[in-house]
Amino acid sequence: MPKFPRHQIMSLTADQARHELGESYGPDLRLAELLTPELGDLELGYGTAAGDVQLRTAIAERHGVRADDVVVTVGGMHGIFLLAYLLAERGEVVTTAPEFPMTRSAFETVGASVRVIPVGFDDGYQVRAEAVRAQLTPETKLVSLATPQNPSGVAVPLSVLREIVAAMDEICPDAYLLVDETYRVATYGDDEVAGTAVGLGPRVVSVASLSKCHGAAGLRIGWVISTDPELVERLVTAKFSTVVSASPVCEVLAVRVFEQENLAERSSWLEENLLMTQDWVDANSRFVEWVRPSAGALCVVRVKVDLARFKRAAAEAGVRLADGDWFGDEPRVFRLGFGYLPAPELKAALQALTGALEHAALGI
């Protein structure tokens, strides 16, 4: 019987640690920043199956598509699950390892056969078109990639995605390419935002949400974008069949998020914390090494000390990390979320992490 496996990553929803380095998103918005007097007149009825048209328009404008190409979902994972259910049930899926564990679970839960493209620390988590091509077969129904990736924060260039689409057209022309773009606009300082993949063809589907880049995970608003009208219709029906609609309250608040969005301010926050993390890695290079992320609020760090002693010392210091094996990565790797804490708190957390590394190195 299909079932959802329990993952250790669920521990991140428990009580917050003293030094929280396990989270993967930037600073949270507060409800007071979004409330307006007219919200008091909002009727608490059902929303529409496709999603509020004002919200879909805001999302569409940021991706160069039509509002009718957008389906609002209850978080990004809802969109990924619907695509897995509609496109990959008992079919063949090509995806990466490591990856966000809930994504892999969605494919396995619908009975898909999963073919893996291995990426890793030593190759900088680079997804290469020829490695994807090697996993494609005429039975492939869905290729799933994230850019930037979770846990590494490393992006897949549009040029590589274009090569992958060409390979799919040749080997499995009926398959879809799912691109999780959750961290796409979470850039650093003046870095340019990468273009969306949705324009690469009608069988390229983009998934994202307000959770990571916009600091509004509590609204549980995500979306799927497709320029294939038939797939959009199937998605709307599947959404109605699972949740009927998203919360109209959350959809209205999501519109407010887009109306007052200040990505430059958030990019400045992320840049400051990224540079602090880079300085910390440099100062502790005898203990750790990292892969610098392309965008997002997260990166991966690999430890050079005794792993068991390090984990024990980190826990005793109140530091929570996201273990690499949660994502299918090697045990010595962990995901470090540098975008969640204000700079002074991040500095304190990294200092505590240094203490844990020193304890592990000394064998204490």
Secondary structure, DSSP 8 states (H G I E B T S, - for coil): -------GGGGGGSS--SEE----S-----GGGT--GGGGG---S---SS--HHHHHHHHHTTTS-GGGEEEESSHHHHHHHHHHHH-TTSEEEEEES--HHHHHHHHHTT-EEEEEE--GGGTT---HHHHHHH--TTEEEEEEESS-TTT-----HHHHHHHHHHHHHH-TT-EEEEE-TTTT---TT------GGGG-TTEEEEEESSSSSS-GGG--EEEE-S-HHHHHHHHHHHHHHHSS--HHHHHHHHHHHHT--HHHHHHHHHHHHHHHHHHHHHTTTTEEEE--SSSSEEEEEE-S-HHHHHHHHHHTTEE-EEGGGTT--TTEEEEE-SSS-HHHHHHHHHHHHHHHHHHHHT-
